[in-house]
Amino acid sequence: MSDLALRLWDILSDKPTPRADLAEMLNVSDRMVRRAIAELRENGYNVACSSHKKGYWRGNDADRRHTIAELQSRNIKLMEVIKAMERGPIDGQEVMSI
């Protein structure tokens, strides 16, 4: 696991910390924090987040279940979008070229 991911885990607490604040504390970009969070999760670390708590924190078992359910919901929605895009445009709709 990367040094950044381990440093991020060390500074997370049980209270939500906004991603921008984490980036500032670690002196890295927002994108690097997102990658480190993904890396921690991929290695089984329970990094919780919520839009209503505005940040990331070390989660408990309830947080883990909530995060799993949220990720599964996002996956279902993404699969629906992929299927719609694979079907192509609705009859009569123009296809934009880029």
C-alpha positions in Angstrom: 0.0 0.0 0.0 1.2 3.5 -0.7 2.7 5.8 1.8 0.0 8.4 1.1 -2.8 5.9 1.8 -1.2 4.9 5.1 -0.7 8.6 6.1 -4.3 9.3 5.2 -5.4 6.4 7.5 -3.3 7.8 10.3 -5.0 11.2 10.2 -8.6 10.0 9.8 -10.6 9.9 13.0 -14.1 9.1 14.0 -15.3 12.6 13.1 -15.9 13.6 9.4 -13.1 15.6 7.8 -13.8 17.2 4.4 -11.6 16.0 1.5 -10.2 19.4 0.9 -9.0 19.6 4.5 -7.4 16.1 4.1 -5.7 17.3 0.9 -4.3 20.3 2.7 -3.1 18.3 5.7 -1.3 15.9 3.4 -0.1 18.6 1.1 -1.5 16.8 -2.0 -4.3 17.3 -4.5 -7.9 16.5 -4.0 -7.5 13.8 -6.7 -4.7 12.1 -4.8 -6.9 12.0 -1.7 -9.6 10.3 -3.7 -7.1 7.7 -5.0 -5.8 7.1 -1.5 -9.3 6.6 -0.2 -10.0 4.1 -3.0 -6.7 2.3 -2.2 -7.6 2.0 1.5 -11.0 0.6 0.6 -9.6 -1.8 -1.9 -7.4 -3.1 1.0 -10.3 -3.5 3.3 -10.0 -0.4 5.4 -13.3 1.1 6.5 -13.2 4.6 5.2 -16.8 6.0 5.6 -18.3 9.0 3.9 -21.6 10.7 3.7 -23.0 13.7 1.9 -24.9 14.8 5.0 -21.8 14.6 7.3 -19.5 16.3 4.8 -16.3 14.3 5.0 -14.5 11.0 5.5 -13.8 9.2 8.8 -12.9 5.8 10.2 -16.1 3.9 10.0 -17.7 1.4 12.3 -19.7 -1.7 11.2 -22.9 0.3 10.6 -20.9 2.7 8.4 -19.4 -0.2 6.5 -22.8 -1.6 5.7 -24.1 1.8 4.6 -21.0 2.4 2.4 -21.4 -1.1 0.8 -25.1 -0.4 0.1 -24.4 3.0 -1.4 -21.7 1.6 -3.7 -24.0 -1.2 -4.8 -26.7 1.4 -5.6 -24.3 3.5 -7.6 -23.1 0.3 -9.5 -26.7 -0.5 -10.4 -27.3 3.0 -11.7 -24.1 3.0 -13.7 -25.0 -0.3 -15.3 -28.3 1.1 -16.4 -26.6 4.1 -18.0 -24.1 1.7 -19.8 -26.9 -0.4 -21.1 -28.8 2.7 -22.4 -25.7 4.0 -24.1 -25.0 0.6 -25.7 -28.5 0.6 -27.1 -27.8 3.8 -28.9 -29.9 6.9 -29.5 -33.7 6.8 -29.4 -35.3 6.6 -32.8 -35.3 10.0 -34.5 -32.7 11.4 -32.2 -29.6 12.8 -33.8 -26.2 11.5 -32.9 -23.7 14.2 -32.1 -20.2 13.7 -33.5 -17.3 15.0 -31.7 
